[in-house]
Amino acid sequence: MAAAPATAGSSKPASVPLQPLPRPATLVADGTRLDGRGLEEFRTVFLDTRVISRAAGSAYAEFNSTKVMAAVYGPRQGERRFGFSDTGRLNVEACFTSFARREGGRQAQRAAEKELASCLAAALEPSVDLGKLPKSVLDVYVMVLEAGGSEAAVAATAASLALADAGVELFDLVAACSVSDVSGQLLLDPSAAEAAQQRGGLLLAAMPSLGEVTQLQMSGDWAPGAARDALELALGGCAQLRAGMRDTLLAAEAARQQQRRRDGGDGGGGGGGGGAAAMQE
């Protein structure tokens, strides 16, 4: 059907309905994905800290086309309406930039933001020693700059890195991975195109050094044994991610020490840039 022409004198162009992009017929061929990765490989990963100068801690995580920034503020005194507590509280808020989500309206975006914040809080809280923060609140803000798949996993990883950058006492870093079952094949760190064709999906957040899972979400249909294999794949991915997170934090600390030495040991300039680490399979 042709679009109706604009009326004379109207400044608005004729509206043309947008058509969804065609999905690729085959996402995996001979063990290789469309982007050239193997089934058990991450996208190119880039991690950095100290990206927001006014935050107590901050981090940036980029998994190819998925880009997330996280910031931590506080601790601050808790509100009276929550009453007295011997332990602190983690307040997590999440948002998508207006161009990160291409489907649904503002209402759908708010629902997605609320769901993401809830997921992040569940993944992060077990890793924070909240007993050291009585009557206090830590604010964690996460912004998805670009959504290219596995946003919750990337966001959890970035937020944990920001907590560590802020000097918050953690039992361990939280690393998170997604796995998709596409046509019977398990794909680590799925892209948006891959997740759109998944039969089953898994999100796992873990503290690898302690061997503890902090968050597990599964959706869709799973063949017998496939869920166990997906869990093992995600656990291995989390351990690999944690190593990259640790390298990023060590590089940031080395940069701060070097800056202090340049400044004569007076501690000046300690809030400079962080340490960046890239991971590529």
Secondary structure, 3 states (H helix, E strand, C coil): CCCCCCCCCCCCCCCCCCCCCCCCCCCEECCEECCCCECCCCCCEEEEECCCCCCCEEEEEEECCEEEEEEEEEEEECCHHHCCCCCCEEEEEEEECCCCCCCCCHHHHHHHHHHHHHHHHHHHHHHECHHHCCCEEEEEEEEEEECCCCHHHHHHHHHHHHHHHCCCCECCCCEEEEEEEECCEEEECCCHHHHCCCCEEEEEEEECCCCEEEEEEEEECCCCCHHHHHHHHHHHHHHHHHHHHHHHHHHHHHHHHHHHHHCCCCCCCCCCCCCEEEECC
